[in-house]
Amino acid sequence: LAQAQCQIFTTQFVLSGDMRATIFGLFASTAAGVTVLVTGATGQTGQAVYNELKAMPNVTVRGLVRNVTKAREFLKCDKCDQSEGIYVGDVTEPGTLEAPAHGVDSMVIAVGATPHCKLGFLDCTFPKGAGPKDINFIGMKNQFEALAKDDNPNVPFTSRRVVLMSSFETTMPDSIFDLAWKHSLFYLAQAEASLMASGLEFTIVQSGGLENGPAGEMEMVVGHDDVLPKGAGHSVRRADVARVLAEAAVGKEAAGLRFDLVAKKGTPNSPKDVLKAARMPWDTRGEATLI
């Protein structure tokens, strides 16, 4: 992140024919003077992320909302305007995203198309203009494109990050959930691909089914491409997901990760533990080694 405190790691040299040097460089370990925008800040997950970030030292938090009344109720703001970091906008209207995205280091996207279902998760409809393609694809792109196009020179493009809350089962086209939710998961997968191709730093958290309950009581478990370790469930507490999203917004070790997140009964672990576990086996960032 642009103004993060840094820790210098040793250079790793690899010899294979010609000598190649892989420089680990500077990796941020804490957040100092970081500004984070949470979109969907009055939603259940957005509220939790917003509050997690507000509790962190040296982090300035902004919230993108659609309703000031809800912002006052859920975010406990007073004026609930830009002077308090609260911005009113609509992810389907790019012009409303420029001001909230201006000058931020990270953006946490906690927005998603919300189905209205008559039979559990079946027989679902979406409001006009707020369907899966409108929100989960076009709206997602509008958000991270606002960050990418921001002209603030104080935050270099290469250090801007998007933390995207996505969903489990995006690798399963025409699954029962994808069909019931009018291809919501398909459109999330397209948003993920667009983000990864954007040139921005990214962290994509594909959560399982969200449950209510206190954070820090379950063991969070990671997987990739909808393949989970034996014994893992298919759900995770919303409060724990919020902790991971918040840490991903300020921790350099989260860059370039895309992973599934669920939970099971076991020893509670920290968001930093989760992000480290989410690395691929060949990802040795932070390990000082001379080969």
Protein Blocks (a to p, Z undefined) as FASTA:
>chain_A
ZZlccdddddddddehjacdddebjadfbdehiacddehklbmklmmmmmmmmmpghiac
ddddfbfklmmmmnopakopaknopacddfklmklmmmmmgopabdcdfbdcddddfehj
goiaddehiafklmmmmmmmmmmmmmmmpcbfklcfklpccdddddehklmghiaklmmn
oomlmmmmmmmmmmmmnopacdddddddddeddehkaccdddeehiacehiacbdcfklm
mmmmmmmmmmmklgopacdddddddddddfklmmmmmpcfklcghiacdZZ
